[in-house]
Amino acid sequence: SSANGQRADIAAKISAEVVELYEKIKKTGDGIGAARLIEGKCDGCHLSINAVELSKIKETAADEIVRCEECRRILVRPKGF
């Protein structure tokens, strides 16, 4: 399907280490390996992330992996975050 093609294109641009982590989390995270960070909440488990943790996330380099403290999914940060 075209979704699988898109996934393959994206996966090709990501390091094997990150893809492997995503797949591992996906197996234990109800089929979801990553979740968006929206308005201070993980879109996977809907946990509100406290101000201290949000500050740490903002200081983390854009190419570093950030994970939700609750569900451990990879957090996809909005641009400019």
mmJSON file of the N, C-alpha and C atoms, coordinates in Angstrom:
{"data_MODEL":{"atom_site":{
"group_PDB":["ATOM","ATOM","ATOM","ATOM","ATOM","ATOM","ATOM","ATOM","ATOM","ATOM","ATOM","ATOM","ATOM","ATOM","ATOM","ATOM","ATOM","ATOM","ATOM","ATOM","ATOM","ATOM","ATOM","ATOM","ATOM","ATOM","ATOM","ATOM","ATOM","ATOM","ATOM","ATOM","ATOM","ATOM","ATOM","ATOM","ATOM","ATOM","ATOM","ATOM","ATOM","ATOM","ATOM","ATOM","ATOM","ATOM","ATOM","ATOM","ATOM","ATOM","ATOM","ATOM","ATOM","ATOM","ATOM","ATOM","ATOM","ATOM","ATOM","ATOM","ATOM","ATOM","ATOM","ATOM","ATOM","ATOM","ATOM","ATOM","ATOM","ATOM","ATOM","ATOM","ATOM","ATOM","ATOM","ATOM","ATOM","ATOM","ATOM","ATOM","ATOM","ATOM","ATOM","ATOM","ATOM","ATOM","ATOM","ATOM","ATOM","ATOM","ATOM","ATOM","ATOM","ATOM","ATOM","ATOM","ATOM","ATOM","ATOM","ATOM","ATOM","ATOM","ATOM","ATOM","ATOM","ATOM","ATOM","ATOM","ATOM","ATOM","ATOM","ATOM","ATOM","ATOM","ATOM","ATOM","ATOM","ATOM","ATOM","ATOM","ATOM","ATOM","ATOM","ATOM","ATOM","ATOM","ATOM","ATOM","ATOM","ATOM","ATOM","ATOM","ATOM","ATOM","ATOM","ATOM","ATOM","ATOM","ATOM","ATOM","ATOM","ATOM","ATOM","ATOM","ATOM","ATOM","ATOM","ATOM","ATOM","ATOM","ATOM","ATOM","ATOM","ATOM","ATOM","ATOM","ATOM","ATOM","ATOM","ATOM","ATOM","ATOM","ATOM","ATOM","ATOM","ATOM","ATOM","ATOM","ATOM","ATOM","ATOM","ATOM","ATOM","ATOM","ATOM","ATOM","ATOM","ATOM","ATOM","ATOM","ATOM","ATOM","ATOM","ATOM","ATOM","ATOM","ATOM","ATOM","ATOM","ATOM","ATOM","ATOM","ATOM","ATOM","ATOM","ATOM","ATOM","ATOM","ATOM","ATOM","ATOM","ATOM","ATOM","ATOM","ATOM","ATOM","ATOM","ATOM","ATOM","ATOM","ATOM","ATOM","ATOM","ATOM","ATOM","ATOM","ATOM","ATOM","ATOM","ATOM","ATOM","ATOM","ATOM","ATOM","ATOM","ATOM","ATOM","ATOM","ATOM","ATOM","ATOM","ATOM","ATOM","ATOM","ATOM","ATOM","ATOM","ATOM","ATOM","ATOM","ATOM","ATOM","ATOM"],
"id":[1,2,3,4,5,6,7,8,9,10,11,12,13,14,15,16,17,18,19,20,21,22,23,24,25,26,27,28,29,30,31,32,33,34,35,36,37,38,39,40,41,42,43,44,45,46,47,48,49,50,51,52,53,54,55,56,57,58,59,60,61,62,63,64,65,66,67,68,69,70,71,72,73,74,75,76,77,78,79,80,81,82,83,84,85,86,87,88,89,90,91,92,93,94,95,96,97,98,99,100,101,102,103,104,105,106,107,108,109,110,111,112,113,114,115,116,117,118,119,120,121,122,123,124,125,126,127,128,129,130,131,132,133,134,135,136,137,138,139,140,141,142,143,144,145,146,147,148,149,150,151,152,153,154,155,156,157,158,159,160,161,162,163,164,165,166,167,168,169,170,171,172,173,174,175,176,177,178,179,180,181,182,183,184,185,186,187,188,189,190,191,192,193,194,195,196,197,198,199,200,201,202,203,204,205,206,207,208,209,210,211,212,213,214,215,216,217,218,219,220,221,222,223,224,225,226,227,228,229,230,231,232,233,234,235,236,237,238,239,240,241,242,243],
"type_symbol":["N","C","C","N","C","C","N","C","C","N","C","C","N","C","C","N","C","C","N","C","C","N","C","C","N","C","C","N","C","C","N","C","C","N","C","C","N","C","C","N","C","C","N","C","C","N","C","C","N","C","C","N","C","C","N","C","C","N","C","C","N","C","C","N","C","C","N","C","C","N","C","C","N","C","C","N","C","C","N","C","C","N","C","C","N","C","C","N","C","C","N","C","C","N","C","C","N","C","C","N","C","C","N","C","C","N","C","C","N","C","C","N","C","C","N","C","C","N","C","C","N","C","C","N","C","C","N","C","C","N","C","C","N","C","C","N","C","C","N","C","C","N","C","C","N","C","C","N","C","C","N","C","C","N","C","C","N","C","C","N","C","C","N","C","C","N","C","C","N","C","C","N","C","C","N","C","C","N","C","C","N","C","C","N","C","C","N","C","C","N","C","C","N","C","C","N","C","C","N","C","C","N","C","C","N","C","C","N","C","C","N","C","C","N","C","C","N","C","C","N","C","C","N","C","C","N","C","C","N","C","C","N","C","C","N","C","C","N","C","C","N","C","C"],
"label_atom_id":["N","CA","C","N","CA","C","N","CA","C","N","CA","C","N","CA","C","N","CA","C","N","CA","C","N","CA","C","N","CA","C","N","CA","C","N","CA","C","N","CA","C","N","CA","C","N","CA","C","N","CA","C","N","CA","C","N","CA","C","N","CA","C","N","CA","C","N","CA","C","N","CA","C","N","CA","C","N","CA","C","N","CA","C","N","CA","C","N","CA","C","N","CA","C","N","CA","C","N","CA","C","N","CA","C","N","CA","C","N","CA","C","N","CA","C","N","CA","C","N","CA","C","N","CA","C","N","CA","C","N","CA","C","N","CA","C","N","CA","C","N","CA","C","N","CA","C","N","CA","C","N","CA","C","N","CA","C","N","CA","C","N","CA","C","N","CA","C","N","CA","C","N","CA","C","N","CA","C","N","CA","C","N","CA","C","N","CA","C","N","CA","C","N","CA","C","N","CA","C","N","CA","C","N","CA","C","N","CA","C","N","CA","C","N","CA","C","N","CA","C","N","CA","C","N","CA","C","N","CA","C","N","CA","C","N","CA","C","N","CA","C","N","CA","C","N","CA","C","N","CA","C","N","CA","C","N","CA","C","N","CA","C","N","CA","C","N","CA","C","N","CA","C","N","CA","C","N","CA","C","N","CA","C"],
"label_alt_id":[null,null,null,null,null,null,null,null,null,null,null,null,null,null,null,null,null,null,null,null,null,null,null,null,null,null,null,null,null,null,null,null,null,null,null,null,null,null,null,null,null,null,null,null,null,null,null,null,null,null,null,null,null,null,null,null,null,null,null,null,null,null,null,null,null,null,null,null,null,null,null,null,null,null,null,null,null,null,null,null,null,null,null,null,null,null,null,null,null,null,null,null,null,null,null,null,null,null,null,null,null,null,null,null,null,null,null,null,null,null,null,null,null,null,null,null,null,null,null,null,null,null,null,null,null,null,null,null,null,null,null,null,null,null,null,null,null,null,null,null,null,null,null,null,null,null,null,null,null,null,null,null,null,null,null,null,null,null,null,null,null,null,null,null,null,null,null,null,null,null,null,null,null,null,null,null,null,null,null,null,null,null,null,null,null,null,null,null,null,null,null,null,null,null,null,null,null,null,null,null,null,null,null,null,null,null,null,null,null,null,null,null,null,null,null,null,null,null,null,null,null,null,null,null,null,null,null,null,null,null,null,null,null,null,null,null,null,null,null,null,null,null,null],
"label_comp_id":["SER","SER","SER","SER","SER","SER","ALA","ALA","ALA","ASN","ASN","ASN","GLY","GLY","GLY","GLN","GLN","GLN","ARG","ARG","ARG","ALA","ALA","ALA","ASP","ASP","ASP","ILE","ILE","ILE","ALA","ALA","ALA","ALA","ALA","ALA","LYS","LYS","LYS","ILE","ILE","ILE","SER","SER","SER","ALA","ALA","ALA","GLU","GLU","GLU","VAL","VAL","VAL","VAL","VAL","VAL","GLU","GLU","GLU","LEU","LEU","LEU","TYR","TYR","TYR","GLU","GLU","GLU","LYS","LYS","LYS","ILE","ILE","ILE","LYS","LYS","LYS","LYS","LYS","LYS","THR","THR","THR","GLY","GLY","GLY","ASP","ASP","ASP","GLY","GLY","GLY","ILE","ILE","ILE","GLY","GLY","GLY","ALA","ALA","ALA","ALA","ALA","ALA","ARG","ARG","ARG","LEU","LEU","LEU","ILE","ILE","ILE","GLU","GLU","GLU","GLY","GLY","GLY","LYS","LYS","LYS","CYS","CYS","CYS","ASP","ASP","ASP","GLY","GLY","GLY","CYS","CYS","CYS","HIS","HIS","HIS","LEU","LEU","LEU","SER","SER","SER","ILE","ILE","ILE","ASN","ASN","ASN","ALA","ALA","ALA","VAL","VAL","VAL","GLU","GLU","GLU","LEU","LEU","LEU","SER","SER","SER","LYS","LYS","LYS","ILE","ILE","ILE","LYS","LYS","LYS","GLU","GLU","GLU","THR","THR","THR","ALA","ALA","ALA","ALA","ALA","ALA","ASP","ASP","ASP","GLU","GLU","GLU","ILE","ILE","ILE","VAL","VAL","VAL","ARG","ARG","ARG","CYS","CYS","CYS","GLU","GLU","GLU","GLU","GLU","GLU","CYS","CYS","CYS","ARG","ARG","ARG","ARG","ARG","ARG","ILE","ILE","ILE","LEU","LEU","LEU","VAL","VAL","VAL","ARG","ARG","ARG","PRO","PRO","PRO","LYS","LYS","LYS","GLY","GLY","GLY","PHE","PHE","PHE"],
"label_asym_id":["A","A","A","A","A","A","A","A","A","A","A","A","A","A","A","A","A","A","A","A","A","A","A","A","A","A","A","A","A","A","A","A","A","A","A","A","A","A","A","A","A","A","A","A","A","A","A","A","A","A","A","A","A","A","A","A","A","A","A","A","A","A","A","A","A","A","A","A","A","A","A","A","A","A","A","A","A","A","A","A","A","A","A","A","A","A","A","A","A","A","A","A","A","A","A","A","A","A","A","A","A","A","A","A","A","A","A","A","A","A","A","A","A","A","A","A","A","A","A","A","A","A","A","A","A","A","A","A","A","A","A","A","A","A","A","A","A","A","A","A","A","A","A","A","A","A","A","A","A","A","A","A","A","A","A","A","A","A","A","A","A","A","A","A","A","A","A","A","A","A","A","A","A","A","A","A","A","A","A","A","A","A","A","A","A","A","A","A","A","A","A","A","A","A","A","A","A","A","A","A","A","A","A","A","A","A","A","A","A","A","A","A","A","A","A","A","A","A","A","A","A","A","A","A","A","A","A","A","A","A","A","A","A","A","A","A","A","A","A","A","A","A","A"],
"label_entity_id":["1","1","1","1","1","1","1","1","1","1","1","1","1","1","1","1","1","1","1","1","1","1","1","1","1","1","1","1","1","1","1","1","1","1","1","1","1","1","1","1","1","1","1","1","1","1","1","1","1","1","1","1","1","1","1","1","1","1","1","1","1","1","1","1","1","1","1","1","1","1","1","1","1","1","1","1","1","1","1","1","1","1","1","1","1","1","1","1","1","1","1","1","1","1","1","1","1","1","1","1","1","1","1","1","1","1","1","1","1","1","1","1","1","1","1","1","1","1","1","1","1","1","1","1","1","1","1","1","1","1","1","1","1","1","1","1","1","1","1","1","1","1","1","1","1","1","1","1","1","1","1","1","1","1","1","1","1","1","1","1","1","1","1","1","1","1","1","1","1","1","1","1","1","1","1","1","1","1","1","1","1","1","1","1","1","1","1","1","1","1","1","1","1","1","1","1","1","1","1","1","1","1","1","1","1","1","1","1","1","1","1","1","1","1","1","1","1","1","1","1","1","1","1","1","1","1","1","1","1","1","1","1","1","1","1","1","1","1","1","1","1","1","1"],
"label_seq_id":[1,1,1,2,2,2,3,3,3,4,4,4,5,5,5,6,6,6,7,7,7,8,8,8,9,9,9,10,10,10,11,11,11,12,12,12,13,13,13,14,14,14,15,15,15,16,16,16,17,17,17,18,18,18,19,19,19,20,20,20,21,21,21,22,22,22,23,23,23,24,24,24,25,25,25,26,26,26,27,27,27,28,28,28,29,29,29,30,30,30,31,31,31,32,32,32,33,33,33,34,34,34,35,35,35,36,36,36,37,37,37,38,38,38,39,39,39,40,40,40,41,41,41,42,42,42,43,43,43,44,44,44,45,45,45,46,46,46,47,47,47,48,48,48,49,49,49,50,50,50,51,51,51,52,52,52,53,53,53,54,54,54,55,55,55,56,56,56,57,57,57,58,58,58,59,59,59,60,60,60,61,61,61,62,62,62,63,63,63,64,64,64,65,65,65,66,66,66,67,67,67,68,68,68,69,69,69,70,70,70,71,71,71,72,72,72,73,73,73,74,74,74,75,75,75,76,76,76,77,77,77,78,78,78,79,79,79,80,80,80,81,81,81],
"pdbx_PDB_ins_code":[null,null,null,null,null,null,null,null,null,null,null,null,null,null,null,null,null,null,null,null,null,null,null,null,null,null,null,null,null,null,null,null,null,null,null,null,null,null,null,null,null,null,null,null,null,null,null,null,null,null,null,null,null,null,null,null,null,null,null,null,null,null,null,null,null,null,null,null,null,null,null,null,null,null,null,null,null,null,null,null,null,null,null,null,null,null,null,null,null,null,null,null,null,null,null,null,null,null,null,null,null,null,null,null,null,null,null,null,null,null,null,null,null,null,null,null,null,null,null,null,null,null,null,null,null,null,null,null,null,null,null,null,null,null,null,null,null,null,null,null,null,null,null,null,null,null,null,null,null,null,null,null,null,null,null,null,null,null,null,null,null,null,null,null,null,null,null,null,null,null,null,null,null,null,null,null,null,null,null,null,null,null,null,null,null,null,null,null,null,null,null,null,null,null,null,null,null,null,null,null,null,null,null,null,null,null,null,null,null,null,null,null,null,null,null,null,null,null,null,null,null,null,null,null,null,null,null,null,null,null,null,null,null,null,null,null,null,null,null,null,null,null,null],
"Cartn_x":[0.841,0.0,0.879,0.283,1.059,1.556,0.829,1.278,2.579,2.682,3.918,5.067,4.773,5.79,6.286,5.355,5.727,6.571,6.163,6.889,8.315,8.465,9.792,10.659,10.065,10.807,11.303,10.428,10.795,11.841,11.629,12.564,13.963,14.037,15.337,16.127,15.425,16.075,16.462,16.059,16.289,17.338,18.148,19.189,18.566,19.288,18.821,18.553,19.344,19.177,17.814,17.412,16.125,14.976,15.098,14.058,13.908,15.025,14.992,14.298,14.615,13.97,12.471,12.101,10.691,9.959,10.531,9.895,9.75,10.756,10.714,9.591,9.503,8.46,7.091,6.998,5.732,5.171,6.048,5.612,5.02,5.551,5.069,4.103,3.919,3.096,1.802,1.109,-0.183,-0.081,1.056,1.224,1.632,1.915,2.295,3.662,4.638,5.997,6.36,5.582,5.866,4.554,4.625,3.435,3.833,2.921,3.182,3.13,3.914,3.849,2.962,1.776,0.799,0.368,0.6,0.188,0.589,1.83,2.354,1.877,1.261,0.774,1.312,1.532,1.868,0.578,0.587,-0.615,-0.844,0.111,-0.043,-0.813,-0.368,-1.014,-1.804,-1.709,-2.426,-1.986,-0.789,-0.245,0.234,-0.135,0.4,1.83,2.717,4.126,4.394,5.026,5.222,6.195,6.16,6.939,8.44,8.94,10.372,10.767,9.968,10.259,10.138,9.122,8.968,10.189,10.707,11.895,13.092,13.246,14.333,14.18,12.941,12.675,13.053,12.691,13.015,14.514,15.275,16.73,17.43,16.698,17.275,17.45,18.593,18.868,17.788,17.485,16.419,16.658,17.931,18.218,18.34,18.057,18.08,16.68,16.624,15.341,14.851,13.581,12.924,11.777,11.641,10.582,9.657,8.408,7.422,7.799,7.775,8.115,7.097,5.863,4.799,4.743,4.524,4.325,5.604,6.657,7.976,8.015,6.926,6.945,7.9,8.398,9.221,8.299,8.684,7.878,8.328,7.377,7.631,7.287,8.318,8.138,7.714,6.876,6.499,7.711,7.686,8.8,8.969,10.211,10.505,10.357,10.085,9.906,11.244],
"Cartn_y":[-1.191,0.0,1.245,2.387,3.626,4.007,3.624,3.906,3.167,1.931,1.171,1.795,2.319,2.993,4.253,5.034,6.243,5.881,4.832,4.391,3.989,3.272,2.841,4.047,5.05,6.265,6.992,7.107,7.788,6.975,5.673,4.801,4.862,5.043,5.111,6.353,7.383,8.636,8.652,7.616,7.551,6.487,6.718,5.74,4.4,3.341,1.988,1.842,2.519,2.46,3.014,4.131,4.747,3.874,3.337,2.457,1.227,0.68,-0.493,-0.164,0.993,1.42,1.595,2.256,2.458,1.121,0.162,-1.152,-1.86,-1.738,-2.367,-1.755,-0.421,0.264,-0.083,-0.147,-0.456,-1.796,-2.769,-4.1,-4.069,-3.196,-3.134,-1.978,-1.118,0.082,0.045,-1.067,-1.196,-0.879,-1.224,-1.024,0.378,1.221,2.605,2.865,3.223,3.422,4.865,5.781,7.203,7.954,9.086,9.904,11.374,12.183,13.621,14.257,15.279,16.112,17.291,17.331,18.364,19.102,20.406,21.263,20.681,20.192,19.692,18.314,17.598,16.247,15.259,14.029,12.931,12.513,12.471,12.094,10.578,9.839,8.391,7.989,8.486,8.111,9.272,10.449,11.661,12.2,11.803,12.309,13.741,14.614,15.975,15.916,16.544,16.546,17.801,17.616,18.749,19.773,20.971,22.097,21.821,21.145,20.839,19.913,18.876,17.925,18.606,19.456,20.185,21.071,21.685,22.526,21.695,20.503,19.603,19.197,18.913,18.507,19.642,20.878,22.031,22.215,21.852,22.008,20.861,19.796,18.631,18.929,18.55,18.773,18.123,18.748,18.27,16.855,16.455,15.118,14.052,14.434,13.464,12.927,11.673,11.034,11.442,11.819,12.127,11.142,10.559,9.571,10.011,9.619,9.913,9.143,9.822,9.18,8.109,8.266,7.326,6.103,6.326,5.198,4.79,5.61,5.35,5.435,5.908,6.1,7.244,7.216,8.317,9.519,10.66,11.869,12.62,12.924,13.705,15.147,15.964,17.355,18.224,19.234,20.151,20.964,21.429,22.242,23.471,23.791,24.967,24.757,23.534,23.266,23.076],
"Cartn_z":[0.0,0.0,0.0,-0.278,-0.323,1.065,2.107,3.474,3.763,3.306,3.502,2.721,1.545,0.747,1.434,1.98,2.716,3.932,4.63,5.822,5.449,4.358,3.906,3.549,2.893,2.534,3.784,4.774,6.02,6.773,6.879,7.605,6.998,5.685,5.008,5.428,5.892,6.289,7.77,8.495,9.938,10.225,11.243,11.577,11.96,11.674,11.988,13.48,14.291,15.748,16.171,15.567,15.899,15.403,14.191,13.649,14.545,14.997,15.875,17.203,17.782,19.023,18.806,17.705,17.379,17.294,16.579,16.419,17.763,18.615,19.94,20.782,20.783,21.548,20.985,19.66,18.994,19.465,19.653,20.093,21.497,22.354,23.735,23.976,22.992,23.162,22.396,22.416,21.727,20.243,19.643,18.206,17.809,18.798,18.52,19.14,18.306,18.796,19.065,18.506,18.687,18.842,19.523,19.732,19.664,19.196,19.112,20.501,20.683,21.877,21.504,22.091,21.739,23.003,23.009,24.124,25.472,25.545,26.804,27.203,26.264,26.549,25.531,25.996,25.093,24.403,23.083,22.336,22.361,22.928,23.035,24.275,25.439,26.702,27.305,26.691,27.103,28.461,28.888,30.143,29.954,30.887,30.885,31.39,30.668,31.035,31.861,33.027,33.935,33.351,33.923,33.396,33.398,34.416,34.494,33.349,33.127,32.05,30.685,30.501,29.239,28.981,30.031,29.897,29.446,30.025,29.621,28.155,27.754,26.37,25.418,25.776,24.932,24.777,25.807,25.778,25.051,24.776,24.111,22.625,22.083,20.659,19.797,18.674,17.787,17.285,17.181,16.66,17.761,19.006,20.101,20.358,20.757,21.035,22.415,22.48,23.742,23.883,25.084,25.301,26.421,26.315,27.348,28.61,29.74,31.01,31.392,30.962,31.339,30.423,29.124,28.202,27.473,27.573,26.989,25.462,24.842,23.394,23.046,21.814,21.318,21.121,21.679,21.516,20.271,19.422,18.214,18.561,18.607,19.02,17.847,18.122,17.041,16.603,15.364,14.854,15.734,16.013,16.813,18.302,18.725,20.15,20.801],
"occupancy":[1.0,1.0,1.0,1.0,1.0,1.0,1.0,1.0,1.0,1.0,1.0,1.0,1.0,1.0,1.0,1.0,1.0,1.0,1.0,1.0,1.0,1.0,1.0,1.0,1.0,1.0,1.0,1.0,1.0,1.0,1.0,1.0,1.0,1.0,1.0,1.0,1.0,1.0,1.0,1.0,1.0,1.0,1.0,1.0,1.0,1.0,1.0,1.0,1.0,1.0,1.0,1.0,1.0,1.0,1.0,1.0,1.0,1.0,1.0,1.0,1.0,1.0,1.0,1.0,1.0,1.0,1.0,1.0,1.0,1.0,1.0,1.0,1.0,1.0,1.0,1.0,1.0,1.0,1.0,1.0,1.0,1.0,1.0,1.0,1.0,1.0,1.0,1.0,1.0,1.0,1.0,1.0,1.0,1.0,1.0,1.0,1.0,1.0,1.0,1.0,1.0,1.0,1.0,1.0,1.0,1.0,1.0,1.0,1.0,1.0,1.0,1.0,1.0,1.0,1.0,1.0,1.0,1.0,1.0,1.0,1.0,1.0,1.0,1.0,1.0,1.0,1.0,1.0,1.0,1.0,1.0,1.0,1.0,1.0,1.0,1.0,1.0,1.0,1.0,1.0,1.0,1.0,1.0,1.0,1.0,1.0,1.0,1.0,1.0,1.0,1.0,1.0,1.0,1.0,1.0,1.0,1.0,1.0,1.0,1.0,1.0,1.0,1.0,1.0,1.0,1.0,1.0,1.0,1.0,1.0,1.0,1.0,1.0,1.0,1.0,1.0,1.0,1.0,1.0,1.0,1.0,1.0,1.0,1.0,1.0,1.0,1.0,1.0,1.0,1.0,1.0,1.0,1.0,1.0,1.0,1.0,1.0,1.0,1.0,1.0,1.0,1.0,1.0,1.0,1.0,1.0,1.0,1.0,1.0,1.0,1.0,1.0,1.0,1.0,1.0,1.0,1.0,1.0,1.0,1.0,1.0,1.0,1.0,1.0,1.0,1.0,1.0,1.0,1.0,1.0,1.0,1.0,1.0,1.0,1.0,1.0,1.0,1.0,1.0,1.0,1.0,1.0,1.0],
"B_iso_or_equiv":[0.0,0.0,0.0,0.0,0.0,0.0,0.0,0.0,0.0,0.0,0.0,0.0,0.0,0.0,0.0,0.0,0.0,0.0,0.0,0.0,0.0,0.0,0.0,0.0,0.0,0.0,0.0,0.0,0.0,0.0,0.0,0.0,0.0,0.0,0.0,0.0,0.0,0.0,0.0,0.0,0.0,0.0,0.0,0.0,0.0,0.0,0.0,0.0,0.0,0.0,0.0,0.0,0.0,0.0,0.0,0.0,0.0,0.0,0.0,0.0,0.0,0.0,0.0,0.0,0.0,0.0,0.0,0.0,0.0,0.0,0.0,0.0,0.0,0.0,0.0,0.0,0.0,0.0,0.0,0.0,0.0,0.0,0.0,0.0,0.0,0.0,0.0,0.0,0.0,0.0,0.0,0.0,0.0,0.0,0.0,0.0,0.0,0.0,0.0,0.0,0.0,0.0,0.0,0.0,0.0,0.0,0.0,0.0,0.0,0.0,0.0,0.0,0.0,0.0,0.0,0.0,0.0,0.0,0.0,0.0,0.0,0.0,0.0,0.0,0.0,0.0,0.0,0.0,0.0,0.0,0.0,0.0,0.0,0.0,0.0,0.0,0.0,0.0,0.0,0.0,0.0,0.0,0.0,0.0,0.0,0.0,0.0,0.0,0.0,0.0,0.0,0.0,0.0,0.0,0.0,0.0,0.0,0.0,0.0,0.0,0.0,0.0,0.0,0.0,0.0,0.0,0.0,0.0,0.0,0.0,0.0,0.0,0.0,0.0,0.0,0.0,0.0,0.0,0.0,0.0,0.0,0.0,0.0,0.0,0.0,0.0,0.0,0.0,0.0,0.0,0.0,0.0,0.0,0.0,0.0,0.0,0.0,0.0,0.0,0.0,0.0,0.0,0.0,0.0,0.0,0.0,0.0,0.0,0.0,0.0,0.0,0.0,0.0,0.0,0.0,0.0,0.0,0.0,0.0,0.0,0.0,0.0,0.0,0.0,0.0,0.0,0.0,0.0,0.0,0.0,0.0,0.0,0.0,0.0,0.0,0.0,0.0,0.0,0.0,0.0,0.0,0.0,0.0],
"pdbx_formal_charge":[null,null,null,null,null,null,null,null,null,null,null,null,null,null,null,null,null,null,null,null,null,null,null,null,null,null,null,null,null,null,null,null,null,null,null,null,null,null,null,null,null,null,null,null,null,null,null,null,null,null,null,null,null,null,null,null,null,null,null,null,null,null,null,null,null,null,null,null,null,null,null,null,null,null,null,null,null,null,null,null,null,null,null,null,null,null,null,null,null,null,null,null,null,null,null,null,null,null,null,null,null,null,null,null,null,null,null,null,null,null,null,null,null,null,null,null,null,null,null,null,null,null,null,null,null,null,null,null,null,null,null,null,null,null,null,null,null,null,null,null,null,null,null,null,null,null,null,null,null,null,null,null,null,null,null,null,null,null,null,null,null,null,null,null,null,null,null,null,null,null,null,null,null,null,null,null,null,null,null,null,null,null,null,null,null,null,null,null,null,null,null,null,null,null,null,null,null,null,null,null,null,null,null,null,null,null,null,null,null,null,null,null,null,null,null,null,null,null,null,null,null,null,null,null,null,null,null,null,null,null,null,null,null,null,null,null,null,null,null,null,null,null,null],
"auth_seq_id":[1,1,1,2,2,2,3,3,3,4,4,4,5,5,5,6,6,6,7,7,7,8,8,8,9,9,9,10,10,10,11,11,11,12,12,12,13,13,13,14,14,14,15,15,15,16,16,16,17,17,17,18,18,18,19,19,19,20,20,20,21,21,21,22,22,22,23,23,23,24,24,24,25,25,25,26,26,26,27,27,27,28,28,28,29,29,29,30,30,30,31,31,31,32,32,32,33,33,33,34,34,34,35,35,35,36,36,36,37,37,37,38,38,38,39,39,39,40,40,40,41,41,41,42,42,42,43,43,43,44,44,44,45,45,45,46,46,46,47,47,47,48,48,48,49,49,49,50,50,50,51,51,51,52,52,52,53,53,53,54,54,54,55,55,55,56,56,56,57,57,57,58,58,58,59,59,59,60,60,60,61,61,61,62,62,62,63,63,63,64,64,64,65,65,65,66,66,66,67,67,67,68,68,68,69,69,69,70,70,70,71,71,71,72,72,72,73,73,73,74,74,74,75,75,75,76,76,76,77,77,77,78,78,78,79,79,79,80,80,80,81,81,81],
"auth_comp_id":["SER","SER","SER","SER","SER","SER","ALA","ALA","ALA","ASN","ASN","ASN","GLY","GLY","GLY","GLN","GLN","GLN","ARG","ARG","ARG","ALA","ALA","ALA","ASP","ASP","ASP","ILE","ILE","ILE","ALA","ALA","ALA","ALA","ALA","ALA","LYS","LYS","LYS","ILE","ILE","ILE","SER","SER","SER","ALA","ALA","ALA","GLU","GLU","GLU","VAL","VAL","VAL","VAL","VAL","VAL","GLU","GLU","GLU","LEU","LEU","LEU","TYR","TYR","TYR","GLU","GLU","GLU","LYS","LYS","LYS","ILE","ILE","ILE","LYS","LYS","LYS","LYS","LYS","LYS","THR","THR","THR","GLY","GLY","GLY","ASP","ASP","ASP","GLY","GLY","GLY","ILE","ILE","ILE","GLY","GLY","GLY","ALA","ALA","ALA","ALA","ALA","ALA","ARG","ARG","ARG","LEU","LEU","LEU","ILE","ILE","ILE","GLU","GLU","GLU","GLY","GLY","GLY","LYS","LYS","LYS","CYS","CYS","CYS","ASP","ASP","ASP","GLY","GLY","GLY","CYS","CYS","CYS","HIS","HIS","HIS","LEU","LEU","LEU","SER","SER","SER","ILE","ILE","ILE","ASN","ASN","ASN","ALA","ALA","ALA","VAL","VAL","VAL","GLU","GLU","GLU","LEU","LEU","LEU","SER","SER","SER","LYS","LYS","LYS","ILE","ILE","ILE","LYS","LYS","LYS","GLU","GLU","GLU","THR","THR","THR","ALA","ALA","ALA","ALA","ALA","ALA","ASP","ASP","ASP","GLU","GLU","GLU","ILE","ILE","ILE","VAL","VAL","VAL","ARG","ARG","ARG","CYS","CYS","CYS","GLU","GLU","GLU","GLU","GLU","GLU","CYS","CYS","CYS","ARG","ARG","ARG","ARG","ARG","ARG","ILE","ILE","ILE","LEU","LEU","LEU","VAL","VAL","VAL","ARG","ARG","ARG","PRO","PRO","PRO","LYS","LYS","LYS","GLY","GLY","GLY","PHE","PHE","PHE"],
"auth_asym_id":["A","A","A","A","A","A","A","A","A","A","A","A","A","A","A","A","A","A","A","A","A","A","A","A","A","A","A","A","A","A","A","A","A","A","A","A","A","A","A","A","A","A","A","A","A","A","A","A","A","A","A","A","A","A","A","A","A","A","A","A","A","A","A","A","A","A","A","A","A","A","A","A","A","A","A","A","A","A","A","A","A","A","A","A","A","A","A","A","A","A","A","A","A","A","A","A","A","A","A","A","A","A","A","A","A","A","A","A","A","A","A","A","A","A","A","A","A","A","A","A","A","A","A","A","A","A","A","A","A","A","A","A","A","A","A","A","A","A","A","A","A","A","A","A","A","A","A","A","A","A","A","A","A","A","A","A","A","A","A","A","A","A","A","A","A","A","A","A","A","A","A","A","A","A","A","A","A","A","A","A","A","A","A","A","A","A","A","A","A","A","A","A","A","A","A","A","A","A","A","A","A","A","A","A","A","A","A","A","A","A","A","A","A","A","A","A","A","A","A","A","A","A","A","A","A","A","A","A","A","A","A","A","A","A","A","A","A","A","A","A","A","A","A"],
"auth_atom_id":["N","CA","C","N","CA","C","N","CA","C","N","CA","C","N","CA","C","N","CA","C","N","CA","C","N","CA","C","N","CA","C","N","CA","C","N","CA","C","N","CA","C","N","CA","C","N","CA","C","N","CA","C","N","CA","C","N","CA","C","N","CA","C","N","CA","C","N","CA","C","N","CA","C","N","CA","C","N","CA","C","N","CA","C","N","CA","C","N","CA","C","N","CA","C","N","CA","C","N","CA","C","N","CA","C","N","CA","C","N","CA","C","N","CA","C","N","CA","C","N","CA","C","N","CA","C","N","CA","C","N","CA","C","N","CA","C","N","CA","C","N","CA","C","N","CA","C","N","CA","C","N","CA","C","N","CA","C","N","CA","C","N","CA","C","N","CA","C","N","CA","C","N","CA","C","N","CA","C","N","CA","C","N","CA","C","N","CA","C","N","CA","C","N","CA","C","N","CA","C","N","CA","C","N","CA","C","N","CA","C","N","CA","C","N","CA","C","N","CA","C","N","CA","C","N","CA","C","N","CA","C","N","CA","C","N","CA","C","N","CA","C","N","CA","C","N","CA","C","N","CA","C","N","CA","C","N","CA","C","N","CA","C","N","CA","C","N","CA","C","N","CA","C","N","CA","C","N","CA","C","N","CA","C"],
"pdbx_PDB_model_num":[1,1,1,1,1,1,1,1,1,1,1,1,1,1,1,1,1,1,1,1,1,1,1,1,1,1,1,1,1,1,1,1,1,1,1,1,1,1,1,1,1,1,1,1,1,1,1,1,1,1,1,1,1,1,1,1,1,1,1,1,1,1,1,1,1,1,1,1,1,1,1,1,1,1,1,1,1,1,1,1,1,1,1,1,1,1,1,1,1,1,1,1,1,1,1,1,1,1,1,1,1,1,1,1,1,1,1,1,1,1,1,1,1,1,1,1,1,1,1,1,1,1,1,1,1,1,1,1,1,1,1,1,1,1,1,1,1,1,1,1,1,1,1,1,1,1,1,1,1,1,1,1,1,1,1,1,1,1,1,1,1,1,1,1,1,1,1,1,1,1,1,1,1,1,1,1,1,1,1,1,1,1,1,1,1,1,1,1,1,1,1,1,1,1,1,1,1,1,1,1,1,1,1,1,1,1,1,1,1,1,1,1,1,1,1,1,1,1,1,1,1,1,1,1,1,1,1,1,1,1,1,1,1,1,1,1,1,1,1,1,1,1,1]
}}}
